[in-house]
């Protein structure tokens, strides 16, 4: 006795198993999901590599800026010392002109006040 229905291309005694058919559908869904995850994983790895390069670039830039800052501070100290020495030298050349020296000193003080308040 034949129970079931006939599918073209299938043997007349073949009856599809609904559990097997559901399993095949689930397999296709899972394989599709796996493919999507693999694709996203590759994209994220590439993005991660780009970000690592960016981090390295900015870390190097930060180091260079810190070195430049230290150099500029040393240069500023040197220039301030040279300025004081030049003022002493000019005063020694013209010690009789105390009023001019006082004016220069007042001007220097005013410049320092303006420079620190800006």
C-alpha positions as CSV (number, residue, x, y, z in Angstrom):
1,X,0.0,0.0,0.0
2,X,1.4,3.4,-1.1
3,X,1.1,6.3,1.4
4,X,2.4,9.6,0.2
5,X,2.4,11.5,-3.0
6,X,4.4,11.3,-6.2
7,X,7.2,13.9,-7.0
8,X,8.4,14.1,-10.5
9,X,12.0,12.8,-10.7
10,X,11.7,10.9,-7.4
11,X,11.0,7.3,-7.0
12,X,7.4,6.4,-6.4
13,X,8.3,4.9,-3.0
14,X,10.2,8.0,-1.8
15,X,8.4,10.0,0.9
16,X,10.2,13.2,2.0
17,X,11.0,13.3,5.6
18,X,9.9,16.6,7.1
19,X,12.6,16.6,9.7
20,X,15.3,16.1,7.1
21,X,13.8,18.9,5.0
22,X,13.8,21.3,8.0
23,X,17.3,20.3,8.8
24,X,18.5,21.1,5.2
25,X,16.8,24.5,5.5
26,X,18.4,25.2,8.8
27,X,21.8,24.1,7.4
28,X,21.4,26.7,4.5
29,X,20.5,29.4,7.1
30,X,23.5,28.5,9.3
31,X,25.9,28.4,6.3
32,X,24.6,31.8,5.1
33,X,25.0,33.2,8.6
34,X,28.5,31.7,8.9
35,X,29.5,33.2,5.5
36,X,28.2,36.7,6.7
37,X,30.2,36.3,9.9
38,X,33.3,35.4,8.0
39,X,32.9,38.4,5.8
40,X,32.4,40.7,8.7
41,X,35.3,39.2,10.5
42,X,37.6,40.0,7.6
43,X,36.3,43.5,7.4
44,X,36.9,44.0,11.1
45,X,40.4,42.6,10.9
46,X,41.2,45.0,8.1
47,X,39.7,48.0,10.1
48,X,41.7,46.9,13.1
49,X,44.9,46.8,11.2
50,X,44.2,50.4,9.9
51,X,43.5,51.5,13.4
52,X,46.8,50.0,14.7
53,X,48.6,51.9,12.0
54,X,46.8,55.1,13.0
55,X,47.7,54.5,16.7
56,X,51.3,54.0,15.8
57,X,51.4,57.2,13.6
58,X,49.8,59.3,16.4
59,X,52.1,57.8,19.1
60,X,55.1,58.7,17.0
61,X,53.8,62.2,16.3
62,X,53.2,62.7,20.0
63,X,56.7,61.6,20.8
64,X,58.1,64.1,18.2
65,X,56.0,66.9,19.6
66,X,57.2,66.2,23.1
67,X,60.8,66.2,21.9
68,X,60.2,69.5,20.0
69,X,58.6,71.0,23.1
70,X,61.6,70.0,25.3
71,X,64.0,71.5,22.7
72,X,62.0,74.8,22.6
73,X,62.0,75.1,26.4
74,X,65.8,74.6,26.4
75,X,66.1,77.2,23.6
76,X,63.9,79.6,25.5
77,X,66.1,79.3,28.6
78,X,69.2,79.9,26.5
79,X,67.7,82.9,24.8
80,X,66.7,84.4,28.2
81,X,70.2,83.9,29.5
82,X,71.6,85.5,26.4
83,X,69.2,88.4,26.7
84,X,70.3,89.0,30.4
85,X,74.0,88.9,29.4
86,X,73.4,91.3,26.5
87,X,71.6,93.7,28.9
88,X,74.5,93.5,31.4
89,X,77.0,94.1,28.5
90,X,75.0,97.1,27.3
91,X,74.9,98.5,30.9
92,X,78.6,98.0,31.3
93,X,79.2,99.9,28.0
94,X,77.2,102.9,29.2
95,X,77.0,102.9,33.1
96,X,76.6,106.7,33.3
97,X,73.2,106.6,31.7
98,X,71.2,105.4,34.7
99,X,68.0,107.0,33.6
100,X,68.1,105.1,30.3
101,X,68.9,101.9,32.2
102,X,65.9,102.5,34.5
103,X,63.6,103.1,31.5
104,X,64.9,100.0,29.8
105,X,64.3,98.0,33.0
106,X,60.8,99.4,33.4
107,X,60.1,98.6,29.7
108,X,61.3,95.1,30.3
109,X,59.1,94.7,33.3
110,X,56.1,96.0,31.4
111,X,56.8,93.6,28.6
112,X,57.0,90.7,31.1
113,X,53.6,91.7,32.7
114,X,52.0,92.0,29.3
115,X,53.5,88.7,28.1
116,X,52.3,86.8,31.2
117,X,48.7,88.3,31.2
118,X,48.1,87.3,27.5
